[in-house]
Amino acid sequence: MDVIYEYRQILIEGTFVTISLAVLSLLLSIVLGLIGAFAQLSPRRGLRRAGNIYTLFVRSVPDLVLMMLIFFGGQTFVTQIGSLTGLWGYVEINQFVAGVLTLGFIFGAYMAETFRGAIMAIPRGQIEAAMAVGMTPSQIFRIVTWPQMVRFALPSFTNNWLVLVKSTALVSVIGLHDLVWNAFSAGRSTHQLFTFMVTVMVIYLIITAISDVLLRMVDRKYAAGVRKA
């Protein structure tokens, strides 16, 4: 434990980067998930097709490949546009931004499927009743759709979040100094890589355990008054 204590500062910094990356990616994935879910449920064929293509594309391409495409291909694409237009020169995408965009984009597709299923689970009669009493679409979403959608979506949402937290380890391949990167660097310099990887495992377990407790509290809040089987 002496070597872990000696390198505690970089482990703490890496943990902060990992948690920040996961939270920001989650927020982006929720936004993209809601857009994707409503696109898939839209009466317009074009929106439905776009939503289905988005989810199919993400589920068909490995996460690591998408991350490399966005990080390396994205900055090459933006740099070429700048060269053609003469508006800017070489553009370097920040590793943290690339990680947030990639993870948010990937898990936005999974969230879209989660939210779509949750919305479809809401009885259609409740929506029709809300429309009959003169509620606006925003009121229907806020009062009728959202509370029940959260309750139906939480089990799958929890699973997506826990997988997202683990997937943050992928950003180490593009050079972001997250928990895995810092621990690997420290382990390699001290020749105690196994010790640092075990420490990383414990930190991830703590993060997921705390997340599970908090999400169970949210589930109890939105399930208040609902009879359990």
C-alpha positions as CSV (number, residue, x, y, z in Angstrom):
1,M,0.0,0.0,0.0
2,D,3.0,2.3,0.4
3,V,3.4,2.7,-3.4
4,I,-0.3,3.4,-3.8
5,Y,-0.1,6.1,-1.1
6,E,2.9,7.6,-2.8
7,Y,1.0,7.9,-6.1
8,R,-2.3,8.8,-4.5
9,Q,-2.5,12.2,-6.1
10,I,-2.4,11.1,-9.7
11,L,-4.9,8.3,-8.8
12,I,-7.3,10.9,-7.3
13,E,-6.8,13.2,-10.4
14,G,-7.5,10.3,-12.7
15,T,-10.6,9.3,-10.8
16,F,-11.9,12.9,-11.0
17,V,-11.3,12.9,-14.8
18,T,-13.1,9.5,-15.1
19,I,-16.1,10.6,-13.1
20,S,-16.3,13.9,-15.0
21,L,-16.1,12.1,-18.3
22,A,-18.8,9.6,-17.3
23,V,-21.2,12.3,-16.0
24,L,-20.9,14.6,-19.0
25,S,-21.2,11.6,-21.4
26,L,-24.3,10.6,-19.6
27,L,-25.9,14.0,-19.9
28,L,-25.2,14.0,-23.7
29,S,-26.5,10.5,-24.1
30,I,-29.7,11.4,-22.3
31,V,-30.3,14.3,-24.7
32,L,-29.4,12.2,-27.8
33,G,-31.5,9.3,-26.4
34,L,-34.6,11.5,-26.0
35,I,-34.1,12.9,-29.5
36,G,-33.6,9.4,-30.9
37,A,-36.6,7.9,-29.1
38,F,-39.0,10.6,-30.3
39,A,-37.6,10.3,-33.8
40,Q,-38.3,6.5,-33.8
41,L,-41.8,7.1,-32.5
42,S,-42.5,10.0,-34.9
43,P,-45.3,9.6,-37.4
44,R,-42.9,11.0,-40.1
45,R,-41.2,8.2,-42.0
46,G,-38.0,10.2,-42.5
47,L,-37.5,10.8,-38.7
48,R,-38.2,7.2,-37.9
49,R,-35.7,6.0,-40.5
50,A,-33.0,8.4,-39.2
51,G,-33.6,7.2,-35.6
52,N,-33.4,3.6,-36.6
53,I,-30.2,4.2,-38.7
54,Y,-28.6,5.9,-35.7
55,T,-29.2,3.0,-33.3
56,L,-28.3,0.4,-35.9
57,F,-25.1,2.1,-36.8
58,V,-23.9,2.5,-33.2
59,R,-24.8,-1.1,-32.2
60,S,-23.0,-2.4,-35.3
61,V,-19.6,-0.7,-34.8
62,P,-17.3,-1.4,-31.8
63,D,-16.9,1.4,-29.3
64,L,-13.2,1.6,-29.7
65,V,-13.5,2.0,-33.5
66,L,-15.9,4.8,-33.1
67,M,-13.6,6.5,-30.6
68,M,-10.7,6.3,-32.9
69,L,-12.8,7.6,-35.8
70,I,-14.0,10.6,-33.9
71,F,-10.7,11.5,-32.4
72,F,-8.4,10.9,-35.4
73,G,-10.8,11.1,-38.3
74,G,-12.7,14.0,-36.8
75,Q,-9.7,16.3,-36.4
76,T,-8.5,15.3,-39.9
77,F,-11.9,16.1,-41.4
78,V,-12.1,19.5,-39.6
79,T,-8.5,20.4,-40.6
80,Q,-9.3,19.6,-44.3
81,I,-12.4,21.8,-44.2
82,G,-10.3,24.6,-42.8
83,S,-7.6,24.2,-45.5
84,L,-10.2,24.2,-48.3
85,T,-12.0,27.3,-46.9
86,G,-8.9,29.0,-45.7
87,L,-10.7,29.8,-42.4
88,W,-8.3,28.0,-40.0
89,G,-5.3,25.8,-40.0
90,Y,-4.5,22.5,-38.2
91,V,-7.1,21.6,-35.6
92,E,-6.4,19.3,-32.7
93,I,-9.4,17.8,-30.9
94,N,-9.0,17.6,-27.1
95,Q,-9.0,14.0,-25.8
96,F,-11.5,14.8,-23.1
97,V,-13.9,16.4,-25.6
98,A,-13.4,13.5,-28.0
99,G,-14.2,11.0,-25.1
100,V,-17.4,12.8,-24.1
101,L,-18.6,13.1,-27.7
102,T,-17.9,9.5,-28.4
103,L,-19.3,8.0,-25.3
104,G,-22.3,10.3,-25.5
105,F,-22.9,9.4,-29.1
106,I,-22.6,5.6,-28.4
107,F,-24.8,5.5,-25.3
108,G,-27.3,7.9,-26.8
109,A,-28.3,5.1,-29.1
110,Y,-28.8,2.7,-26.2
111,M,-30.7,5.4,-24.3
112,A,-32.9,5.9,-27.3
113,E,-34.0,2.3,-27.2
114,T,-34.4,2.5,-23.5
115,F,-36.6,5.6,-23.7
116,R,-38.5,4.3,-26.7
117,G,-39.5,1.2,-24.8
118,A,-40.4,3.2,-21.7
119,I,-42.7,5.5,-23.7
120,M,-44.4,2.7,-25.4
121,A,-45.1,1.1,-22.1
122,I,-47.2,4.1,-21.0
123,P,-50.9,3.3,-21.6
124,R,-52.1,5.2,-24.7
125,G,-55.4,6.0,-22.9
126,Q,-53.5,8.3,-20.4
127,I,-52.1,10.4,-23.3
128,E,-55.5,10.6,-24.9
129,A,-57.1,11.6,-21.6
130,A,-54.5,14.4,-21.2
131,M,-55.2,15.6,-24.7
132,A,-59.0,15.5,-24.0
133,V,-58.7,17.8,-21.0
134,G,-56.7,20.3,-23.1
135,M,-53.1,19.8,-22.0
136,T,-50.4,21.1,-24.3
137,P,-47.7,18.7,-25.6
138,S,-45.2,20.1,-23.1
139,Q,-47.6,19.6,-20.2
140,I,-48.4,16.1,-21.3
141,F,-44.7,15.3,-21.4
142,R,-43.9,16.9,-18.0
143,I,-47.0,15.6,-16.1
144,V,-47.9,12.3,-17.8
145,T,-45.1,11.0,-19.9
146,W,-41.9,11.9,-18.0
147,P,-42.7,10.5,-14.5
148,Q,-43.8,7.1,-16.0
149,M,-41.1,7.0,-18.6
150,V,-38.5,7.4,-15.8
151,R,-40.0,4.5,-13.8
152,F,-40.1,2.2,-16.8
153,A,-36.7,3.2,-18.1
154,L,-34.7,3.1,-14.8
155,P,-33.7,-0.6,-14.9
156,S,-32.3,-0.4,-18.4
157,F,-31.0,3.1,-17.7
158,T,-29.1,1.8,-14.6
159,N,-27.5,-0.9,-16.7
160,N,-26.5,1.6,-19.4
161,W,-24.9,3.9,-16.8
162,L,-22.9,1.1,-15.3
163,V,-21.6,0.0,-18.7
164,L,-20.8,3.6,-19.5
165,V,-18.7,4.0,-16.4
166,K,-16.7,0.9,-17.4
167,S,-16.4,2.2,-21.0
168,T,-14.6,5.3,-19.8
169,A,-11.5,3.1,-19.6
170,L,-11.4,3.2,-23.4
171,V,-10.4,6.9,-23.5
172,S,-6.9,5.9,-22.2
173,V,-6.1,4.7,-25.8
174,I,-6.3,8.2,-27.1
175,G,-4.0,9.6,-24.4
176,L,-6.5,11.1,-21.9
177,H,-5.0,11.0,-18.4
178,D,-7.9,9.2,-16.8
179,L,-7.8,6.7,-14.0
180,V,-6.6,3.8,-16.2
181,W,-3.9,5.9,-17.9
182,N,-2.5,7.3,-14.7
183,A,-2.6,3.9,-12.9
184,F,-0.9,2.2,-15.9
185,S,1.8,4.8,-16.0
186,A,2.5,4.6,-12.3
187,G,2.4,0.8,-12.4
188,R,4.9,0.6,-15.3
189,S,7.3,3.1,-13.7
190,T,7.3,1.2,-10.4
191,H,7.1,-2.3,-11.9
192,Q,3.9,-3.0,-9.8
193,L,1.3,-2.9,-12.6
194,F,-0.8,-5.6,-11.0
195,T,-1.1,-3.6,-7.7
196,F,-2.3,-0.5,-9.5
197,M,-4.7,-2.4,-11.7
198,V,-6.3,-4.0,-8.6
199,T,-6.6,-0.4,-7.2
200,V,-8.3,0.7,-10.4
201,M,-10.7,-2.3,-10.0
202,V,-11.6,-1.3,-6.5
203,I,-12.2,2.3,-7.4
204,Y,-14.5,1.3,-10.2
205,L,-16.3,-1.0,-7.9
206,I,-16.8,1.8,-5.4
207,I,-18.2,4.1,-8.2
208,T,-20.6,1.5,-9.5
209,A,-21.7,0.6,-5.9
210,I,-22.5,4.2,-5.1
211,S,-24.3,4.7,-8.4
212,D,-26.4,1.6,-7.8
213,V,-27.5,2.9,-4.3
214,L,-28.4,6.3,-5.7
215,L,-30.3,4.9,-8.6
216,R,-32.3,2.6,-6.3
217,M,-33.3,5.7,-4.3
218,V,-34.5,7.3,-7.5
219,D,-36.4,4.2,-8.4
220,R,-38.2,4.1,-5.0
221,K,-39.1,7.8,-5.5
222,Y,-40.7,7.3,-8.9
223,A,-42.3,3.9,-8.0
224,A,-44.1,5.4,-5.0
225,G,-47.7,4.2,-4.9
226,V,-47.0,1.5,-7.5
227,R,-47.9,-2.0,-6.4
228,K,-45.0,-4.4,-6.8
229,A,-45.5,-7.9,-8.1
